[in-house]
Amino acid sequence: MQNTINIKNKRARFEYELLDKYTAGIVLAGTEIKAIREGRASISESFCEFNDRDELFVINMQIDEYSHASYFNHKPKAARKLLLQRRELKKLSKEVNTSGLTIVPLRVFVNERGFAKMQIALAKGKKLYDKRESIKDRDNKRDLDRIKKNFNG
């Protein structure tokens, strides 16, 4: 069975400067994983934060209700726990508390064993001029590629 579930947060690379990336497991209910396998999830407005017991949760992750479920369906925007190793959690917690960095989800995917995973990144928010720089770099690269294509073709 080929799993092609790959739900991305496209705005994260534009809004933030990504420093470290981690792959975390997600604690899900039965109908949630079925909805993710259908591709019915969104992480565009979501973010991660620690609770008072130093557990990492993803907030605002939208998983639509599973179509074939009965009244046992899940809440679409519930906070979902992320699973990382203890030393990774301590490192992330320290960075968030001392440096003012944030943790953003980059993508949700299903691995070869059928488990839902989330790629998260320790990130620093970009200023407006950094975003303008990103747009300028992207436009210059596009123009260069266009010129190379016309020159070679």
C-alpha positions as CSV (number, residue, x, y, z in Angstrom):
1,M,0.0,0.0,0.0
2,Q,1.5,3.3,-1.1
3,N,0.8,6.2,1.4
4,T,0.9,9.6,-0.2
5,I,-0.5,11.6,2.6
6,N,1.6,14.7,2.9
7,I,-0.2,17.7,4.4
8,K,2.0,20.8,4.3
9,N,2.1,24.2,6.1
10,K,3.2,26.3,3.1
11,R,3.2,29.6,5.1
12,A,5.7,28.4,7.7
13,R,8.7,28.8,5.5
14,F,7.6,32.3,4.5
15,E,6.6,33.5,8.0
16,Y,9.5,31.9,10.0
17,E,13.2,31.3,9.7
18,L,13.5,27.6,10.4
19,L,16.3,26.5,12.7
20,D,16.0,22.8,13.8
21,K,13.6,20.2,12.5
22,Y,12.2,17.2,14.4
23,T,9.8,14.4,13.6
24,A,7.2,13.8,16.2
25,G,4.4,11.2,16.6
26,I,0.9,12.3,17.2
27,V,-1.6,10.9,19.8
28,L,-4.8,10.4,17.8
29,A,-8.2,8.8,18.2
30,G,-9.4,6.1,15.7
31,T,-11.6,8.5,13.7
32,E,-8.8,11.1,13.5
33,I,-6.2,8.8,11.9
34,K,-8.9,7.6,9.4
35,A,-9.6,11.2,8.5
36,I,-5.9,12.0,8.1
37,R,-5.5,8.9,5.8
38,E,-8.3,10.5,3.7
39,G,-6.2,13.7,3.6
40,R,-8.8,15.7,5.5
41,A,-6.5,17.7,7.7
42,S,-5.0,21.2,7.8
43,I,-2.1,22.7,9.8
44,S,-2.0,26.1,8.2
45,E,-3.0,28.1,11.3
46,S,-1.6,25.6,13.9
47,F,1.3,26.1,16.4
48,C,2.9,24.0,19.2
49,E,3.1,24.8,22.8
50,F,4.1,23.2,26.1
51,N,1.6,22.6,28.9
52,D,2.4,22.9,32.6
53,R,3.7,19.3,32.7
54,D,6.2,19.9,29.9
55,E,4.2,18.0,27.3
56,L,4.2,19.3,23.8
57,F,0.8,19.8,22.1
58,V,-0.2,21.0,18.7
59,I,-3.0,23.7,18.9
60,N,-5.4,24.6,16.1
61,M,-4.8,21.6,14.0
62,Q,-7.9,21.0,11.9
63,I,-8.9,17.4,11.3
64,D,-12.3,17.2,9.7
65,E,-14.8,14.7,11.1
66,Y,-14.5,11.2,9.6
67,S,-17.4,10.6,7.1
68,H,-18.2,7.0,8.1
69,A,-18.1,7.5,11.9
70,S,-21.1,7.3,14.2
71,Y,-21.6,9.5,17.2
72,F,-18.1,8.6,18.4
73,N,-16.6,11.2,16.1
74,H,-13.7,13.5,17.3
75,K,-13.6,17.3,17.8
76,P,-12.1,18.9,14.7
77,K,-9.8,21.5,16.5
78,A,-8.8,19.6,19.7
79,A,-5.3,20.0,21.1
80,R,-3.3,16.9,20.2
81,K,-0.3,15.6,22.1
82,L,3.1,15.2,20.2
83,L,5.5,12.5,21.1
84,L,9.2,13.2,21.2
85,Q,12.1,11.8,23.2
86,R,12.5,13.4,26.6
87,R,15.9,15.1,25.8
88,E,14.4,16.6,22.6
89,L,11.4,17.9,24.6
90,K,13.8,19.4,27.3
91,K,15.9,21.1,24.6
92,L,12.8,22.5,22.8
93,S,11.3,23.7,26.1
94,K,14.6,25.5,27.1
95,E,14.8,27.2,23.6
96,V,11.2,28.4,23.7
97,N,11.5,29.7,27.2
98,T,14.8,31.5,27.0
99,S,15.3,32.6,23.4
100,G,11.7,33.5,22.6
101,L,11.6,31.0,19.7
102,T,8.4,29.2,18.6
103,I,7.6,25.7,17.4
104,V,5.7,25.4,14.1
105,P,4.4,22.3,12.4
106,L,5.7,21.9,8.8
107,R,3.9,18.8,7.5
108,V,1.8,15.8,8.6
109,F,2.5,12.5,6.9
110,V,1.8,8.8,7.4
111,N,5.0,6.7,7.6
112,E,5.5,3.2,6.1
113,R,4.2,1.5,9.3
114,G,0.9,3.5,9.0
115,F,1.5,5.9,11.9
116,A,0.8,9.6,11.6
117,K,3.8,11.8,12.1
118,M,4.3,15.5,12.2
119,Q,7.5,17.3,11.2
120,I,8.0,20.3,13.4
121,A,10.6,23.0,13.4
122,L,12.1,25.4,16.0
123,A,11.6,28.7,14.3
124,K,12.2,32.4,14.7
125,G,9.6,34.9,13.3
126,K,10.7,36.9,10.3
127,K,10.4,40.7,10.3
128,L,8.6,42.4,7.4
129,Y,11.8,43.3,5.6
130,D,12.9,39.7,5.8
131,K,9.7,38.6,4.1
132,R,10.3,41.2,1.4
133,E,13.8,39.8,0.9
134,S,12.3,36.3,0.6
135,I,9.9,37.5,-2.1
136,K,12.7,39.3,-4.0
137,D,14.9,36.2,-3.9
138,R,12.1,34.0,-5.1
139,D,11.3,36.3,-8.0
140,N,15.0,36.6,-9.0
141,K,15.4,32.9,-9.0
142,R,12.3,32.5,-11.1
143,D,13.5,35.1,-13.6
144,L,17.0,33.4,-13.8
145,D,15.4,30.0,-14.5
146,R,13.2,31.6,-17.2
147,I,16.3,33.2,-18.8
148,K,18.3,29.9,-18.7
149,K,15.4,28.0,-20.2
150,N,15.0,30.5,-23.1
151,F,18.8,30.5,-23.6
152,N,19.1,26.7,-23.7
153,G,15.9,26.2,-25.6
